[in-house]
Amino acid sequence: MSTQFASAGSSLAMARPGEKKSVALIGAPTDAGAADRGSSMGPEALRVAGLREALAARGLQVHDRGNLNGPGNPWQLPVEGYRHLTEVIEWNRLVHDAMYAALREGHLPILLGGDHCLAIGSISAVARHCRERGKKLRVFWLDAHADFNTRELSPSGNIHGMPVACLCGFGPAQLSELSGQKPAIEPSVIRQIGIRSVDPPEKRFVHEQGLEVFDMRYIDEVGMRQTMEQALLGLDEDTHLHVSFDVDFLDPEIAPGVGTTIPGGPSYREAQLCMEMIADTGRLSSLDVMELNPALDVRNKTALLAVDLIESLFGKSTLMRRAVP
């Protein structure tokens, strides 16, 4: 990898003398936007897997804010193309306010989901924060799915398949305008990585809007290193990097604890390299960890793997060789 990223990496894991990077854990235990129940238990599974302890071992100051308290999942049929819209709006308002407050306090917020509809509130808060600070924003969407459906395109009405579209202005105003402007972000700030399951109408819409997608075929053809080098192009010290990590990004052979298992995802080493290259930039400033479903997991295997990968985002590396200047 380039020396630019390698040199920046040391600053991520090592704060100045006497100073620790501060992270805030924010649990959002809901599956109201999902097709299956169980991701509401994701925040506690990550805590049981030792997330706080792992981050503290990386030299981080960890503030666990506990779980947000929102409405239950009514488990009803879609209404006018959206399932559980009222509940999803309320959860995303809570997430937006908690993430925005953590950013203003100087923390690096980590949202523990919960289903991926919650990224609407999370990224809306980050976008608002970046506008106020005059920072550029880059979003890495690590997922098996493009999540660019709308109520006209979605076969299910499940809003966890719509967050990217909502953030780009294609959704109900209560979600698309959470950041204080519509759209919250432009498609040009997003880099989607690991995509391998997209509905045909959704695929056409993705192409129409010009999202930059590094799907699994691209990764297979050029490798994870070149994929990440392309995705990281243009990232500089004035850029806030937000990573939205859906655990179904990973191959289900190594990560079975998700609601929508799609074969053919990144291997353990590919995922580690992806996270390590993000860490090397020193630009990670906020994070979502989404769609972990302990009800479908095997002895918390997927949560333990997620914690391992999060450690890599914060500087844990297998690197043994000295960087070449």
C-alpha positions as CSV (number, residue, x, y, z in Angstrom):
1,M,0.0,0.0,0.0
2,S,1.2,3.6,-0.5
3,T,3.5,5.2,2.0
4,Q,0.9,8.0,2.4
5,F,-1.5,5.6,4.1
6,A,1.2,3.8,6.0
7,S,2.5,6.9,7.6
8,A,-0.9,8.2,8.5
9,G,-1.8,4.9,10.1
10,S,0.5,5.4,13.1
11,S,-1.3,8.5,14.1
12,L,-4.6,6.6,14.3
13,A,-3.6,4.1,16.9
14,M,-1.2,6.4,18.8
15,A,-2.5,9.7,20.3
16,R,-0.2,12.4,21.5
17,P,1.5,11.9,24.9
18,G,-1.0,12.0,27.7
19,E,-4.0,12.0,25.2
20,K,-6.3,9.2,24.2
21,K,-8.7,9.1,21.3
22,S,-12.2,9.0,22.7
23,V,-14.9,6.7,21.3
24,A,-18.6,6.6,22.3
25,L,-20.6,3.4,22.0
26,I,-24.3,4.0,21.2
27,G,-26.6,1.0,21.1
28,A,-29.7,1.0,19.0
29,P,-31.6,-2.2,19.7
30,T,-34.2,-2.4,17.0
31,D,-35.1,-4.6,14.0
32,A,-38.1,-2.6,13.0
33,G,-36.6,-1.9,9.5
34,A,-35.6,-5.5,8.9
35,A,-37.1,-8.6,7.3
36,D,-36.2,-10.9,10.3
37,R,-36.3,-10.4,14.0
38,G,-33.1,-10.6,16.1
39,S,-30.8,-7.8,15.1
40,S,-32.3,-5.9,18.1
41,M,-30.0,-8.1,20.2
42,G,-26.9,-7.1,18.2
43,P,-25.6,-4.3,20.6
44,E,-25.5,-6.7,23.6
45,A,-23.9,-9.5,21.5
46,L,-21.1,-7.1,20.6
47,R,-20.7,-6.1,24.3
48,V,-20.6,-9.8,25.3
49,A,-18.0,-10.3,22.6
50,G,-15.7,-7.8,24.4
51,L,-16.0,-4.8,22.2
52,R,-15.3,-2.2,25.0
53,E,-12.4,-4.2,26.3
54,A,-10.9,-4.6,22.8
55,L,-11.1,-0.9,22.1
56,A,-9.6,0.0,25.5
57,A,-6.7,-2.4,24.7
58,R,-6.1,-0.3,21.6
59,G,-5.4,2.7,23.8
60,L,-8.8,4.3,23.3
61,Q,-10.9,6.0,25.9
62,V,-14.3,4.2,25.7
63,H,-17.6,5.7,26.8
64,D,-20.4,3.3,26.6
65,R,-23.6,5.4,26.4
66,G,-25.8,2.3,26.8
67,N,-28.8,1.7,24.5
68,L,-31.3,4.2,23.1
69,N,-34.9,3.6,24.1
70,G,-37.3,3.6,21.2
71,P,-40.5,1.9,20.1
72,G,-40.9,-1.8,19.8
73,N,-41.3,-3.7,16.5
74,P,-45.0,-4.1,15.8
75,W,-44.4,-6.7,13.1
76,Q,-47.0,-5.5,10.7
77,L,-47.5,-5.4,6.9
78,P,-46.3,-2.5,4.8
79,V,-48.5,0.6,4.5
80,E,-48.1,2.6,1.3
81,G,-44.8,0.9,0.5
82,Y,-43.2,1.2,3.9
83,R,-43.1,-1.2,6.7
84,H,-43.0,0.2,10.2
85,L,-42.4,3.7,9.0
86,T,-43.5,5.4,12.2
87,E,-41.1,3.3,14.3
88,V,-38.2,3.7,11.9
89,I,-38.6,7.5,11.9
90,E,-38.5,7.6,15.7
91,W,-35.5,5.3,15.9
92,N,-33.6,7.3,13.4
93,R,-34.4,10.6,15.2
94,L,-32.9,9.1,18.3
95,V,-29.8,7.8,16.5
96,H,-29.3,11.2,14.8
97,D,-29.5,13.1,18.0
98,A,-27.2,10.7,19.9
99,M,-24.6,10.5,17.1
100,Y,-24.6,14.3,16.6
101,A,-24.2,14.9,20.3
102,A,-21.2,12.5,20.5
103,L,-19.6,14.2,17.5
104,R,-20.0,17.7,19.0
105,E,-18.4,16.4,22.3
106,G,-15.3,15.3,20.3
107,H,-15.9,11.6,20.5
108,L,-15.7,9.1,17.6
109,P,-19.2,7.6,17.7
110,I,-19.7,3.9,17.1
111,L,-23.4,3.0,16.5
112,L,-24.2,-0.6,17.5
113,G,-27.2,-1.9,15.5
114,G,-29.8,-2.9,15.1
115,D,-30.8,-3.1,11.4
116,H,-29.3,-1.0,8.7
117,C,-32.2,1.4,8.4
118,L,-30.5,3.2,11.4
119,A,-27.7,4.4,9.1
120,I,-30.1,7.1,7.9
121,G,-30.0,8.7,11.3
122,S,-26.3,8.0,11.8
123,I,-25.0,9.4,8.5
124,S,-27.5,12.3,8.6
125,A,-25.8,13.3,11.9
126,V,-22.4,12.9,10.4
127,A,-23.4,14.9,7.3
128,R,-24.7,17.7,9.5
129,H,-21.6,17.7,11.5
130,C,-19.4,17.9,8.4
131,R,-21.4,20.8,6.9
132,E,-21.0,22.8,10.2
133,R,-17.2,22.1,10.3
134,G,-16.6,22.7,6.6
135,K,-15.3,19.1,6.2
136,K,-15.6,16.8,3.3
137,L,-17.4,13.5,3.8
138,R,-16.6,10.1,2.5
139,V,-18.9,7.1,3.3
140,F,-17.7,3.5,2.9
141,W,-20.8,1.2,2.7
142,L,-19.5,-2.3,3.4
143,D,-22.5,-4.5,2.6
144,A,-23.8,-7.4,0.5
145,H,-26.6,-5.1,-0.6
146,A,-26.8,-1.7,-2.3
147,D,-29.7,-0.7,0.0
148,F,-30.9,1.7,-2.7
149,N,-34.5,0.7,-2.9
150,T,-37.5,3.0,-2.7
151,R,-41.1,2.2,-1.9
152,E,-41.7,2.1,-5.7
153,L,-38.9,-0.4,-6.2
154,S,-38.9,-2.5,-3.0
155,P,-40.6,-5.9,-3.2
156,S,-40.9,-6.0,0.6
157,G,-41.3,-2.4,2.0
158,N,-38.5,-3.2,4.5
159,I,-36.7,0.1,5.1
160,H,-33.3,-1.6,5.9
161,G,-33.2,-2.0,2.1
162,M,-33.6,1.8,1.5
163,P,-31.2,3.8,3.7
164,V,-28.8,4.8,0.9
165,A,-31.7,6.0,-1.2
166,C,-33.2,7.9,1.7
167,L,-29.8,9.6,2.4
168,C,-29.6,10.6,-1.2
169,G,-33.1,12.2,-1.1
170,F,-35.3,9.4,-2.3
171,G,-37.5,8.7,0.6
172,P,-40.1,10.2,3.0
173,A,-39.2,13.7,4.2
174,Q,-39.0,12.6,7.8
175,L,-36.0,10.5,6.9
176,S,-34.5,12.2,4.0
177,E,-34.4,15.6,5.8
178,L,-33.1,14.5,9.2
179,S,-29.7,16.2,8.6
180,G,-31.4,19.6,8.1
181,Q,-31.1,19.5,4.3
182,K,-32.3,17.3,1.5
183,P,-30.4,15.3,0.3
184,A,-28.3,14.6,3.3
185,I,-25.5,13.4,1.0
186,E,-24.8,13.2,-2.7
187,P,-24.2,9.8,-4.3
188,S,-20.7,10.9,-5.1
189,V,-19.5,10.7,-1.5
190,I,-20.4,7.0,-1.2
191,R,-18.2,4.0,-2.0
192,Q,-20.0,0.7,-1.8
193,I,-17.8,-2.3,-1.3
194,G,-18.6,-6.1,-1.3
195,I,-22.0,-5.7,-3.1
196,R,-23.4,-9.0,-4.5
197,S,-27.2,-8.9,-4.2
198,V,-29.2,-6.1,-5.9
199,D,-32.7,-6.3,-7.2
200,P,-33.0,-5.6,-11.0
201,P,-35.0,-2.3,-10.7
202,E,-32.6,-1.2,-7.9
203,K,-29.6,-1.9,-10.1
204,R,-30.9,0.4,-12.8
205,F,-31.5,3.1,-10.2
206,V,-28.0,2.7,-8.8
207,H,-26.6,3.2,-12.3
208,E,-28.9,6.2,-13.0
209,Q,-27.7,8.0,-9.8
210,G,-24.0,7.2,-10.5
211,L,-23.1,5.4,-7.2
212,E,-19.5,4.1,-7.2
213,V,-19.9,0.4,-6.5
214,F,-17.0,-2.1,-6.0
215,D,-18.9,-5.3,-6.2
216,M,-17.6,-8.8,-5.5
217,R,-16.8,-9.4,-9.2
218,Y,-14.6,-6.4,-9.2
219,I,-12.9,-7.5,-6.0
220,D,-12.5,-11.0,-7.5
221,E,-10.9,-9.6,-10.6
222,V,-8.5,-7.0,-9.1
223,G,-8.2,-8.0,-5.5
224,M,-9.0,-6.3,-2.2
225,R,-5.9,-4.2,-2.2
226,Q,-6.5,-2.5,-5.5
227,T,-10.2,-2.1,-4.7
228,M,-9.4,-0.3,-1.5
229,E,-6.8,1.9,-3.2
230,Q,-9.4,3.0,-5.7
231,A,-12.0,3.6,-2.9
232,L,-9.5,5.6,-0.9
233,L,-8.5,7.9,-3.8
234,G,-8.9,11.6,-2.8
235,L,-9.1,11.0,0.9
236,D,-7.2,13.8,2.6
237,E,-6.7,15.4,6.0
238,D,-9.9,17.5,5.4
239,T,-12.1,14.4,5.0
240,H,-14.3,12.8,7.6
241,L,-14.5,9.1,6.8
242,H,-17.6,7.3,8.0
243,V,-17.7,3.4,7.7
244,S,-21.1,1.8,7.7
245,F,-20.3,-1.9,8.3
246,D,-23.2,-4.3,7.6
247,V,-22.0,-7.7,9.0
248,D,-23.5,-9.4,5.9
249,F,-20.7,-7.8,4.0
250,L,-18.7,-10.9,5.1
251,D,-19.1,-14.4,3.6
252,P,-21.7,-16.3,5.6
253,E,-19.2,-19.2,6.0
254,I,-17.3,-17.0,8.5
255,A,-20.2,-14.8,9.6
256,P,-23.5,-16.8,9.8
257,G,-25.2,-14.5,12.3
258,V,-27.1,-12.2,9.9
259,G,-30.6,-12.1,8.6
260,T,-29.8,-12.1,4.9
261,T,-26.9,-14.5,4.2
262,I,-25.5,-14.0,0.6
263,P,-22.8,-16.4,-0.4
264,G,-19.6,-15.2,-2.0
265,G,-18.6,-12.4,0.3
266,P,-15.1,-11.3,1.4
267,S,-13.0,-13.9,3.2
268,Y,-11.5,-13.3,6.6
269,R,-8.2,-12.1,5.2
270,E,-9.9,-9.9,2.6
271,A,-12.0,-8.3,5.3
272,Q,-9.0,-7.8,7.5
273,L,-7.1,-6.1,4.6
274,C,-10.0,-3.8,4.0
275,M,-10.2,-2.7,7.6
276,E,-6.4,-2.4,7.9
277,M,-6.2,-0.1,4.9
278,I,-9.0,2.0,6.3
279,A,-7.0,2.3,9.6
280,D,-3.9,3.2,7.7
281,T,-5.5,6.4,6.4
282,G,-5.9,7.7,10.0
283,R,-9.2,9.3,8.8
284,L,-11.8,7.0,10.4
285,S,-14.1,9.4,12.3
286,S,-17.4,7.5,12.8
287,L,-18.7,4.0,12.5
288,D,-21.8,1.9,12.2
289,V,-21.9,-1.9,13.0
290,M,-25.2,-3.2,11.7
291,E,-27.4,-6.3,11.2
292,L,-25.7,-8.6,13.6
293,N,-28.4,-11.2,14.5
294,P,-27.4,-13.3,17.5
295,A,-30.6,-15.4,17.1
296,L,-29.0,-16.8,13.9
297,D,-25.4,-17.0,15.1
298,V,-23.4,-19.9,16.4
299,R,-22.0,-19.4,19.9
300,N,-21.6,-15.6,19.2
301,K,-19.1,-16.5,16.4
302,T,-20.1,-13.5,14.2
303,A,-20.0,-11.0,17.0
304,L,-16.5,-12.1,18.0
305,L,-15.4,-11.8,14.3
306,A,-17.0,-8.3,14.1
307,V,-15.1,-7.2,17.2
308,D,-11.9,-8.5,15.7
309,L,-12.5,-6.5,12.5
310,I,-13.4,-3.4,14.5
311,E,-10.0,-3.7,16.3
312,S,-8.4,-3.7,12.8
313,L,-10.2,-0.5,12.0
314,F,-8.5,1.0,15.0
315,G,-5.0,-0.1,14.2
316,K,-4.6,-3.8,15.0
317,S,-2.5,-5.2,12.2
318,T,-0.8,-8.4,11.2
319,L,2.0,-6.3,9.7
320,M,5.4,-7.6,10.7
321,R,7.6,-6.2,7.9
322,R,8.9,-2.6,8.1
323,A,7.2,-0.2,5.7
324,V,9.4,0.7,2.8
325,P,10.0,4.4,2.5
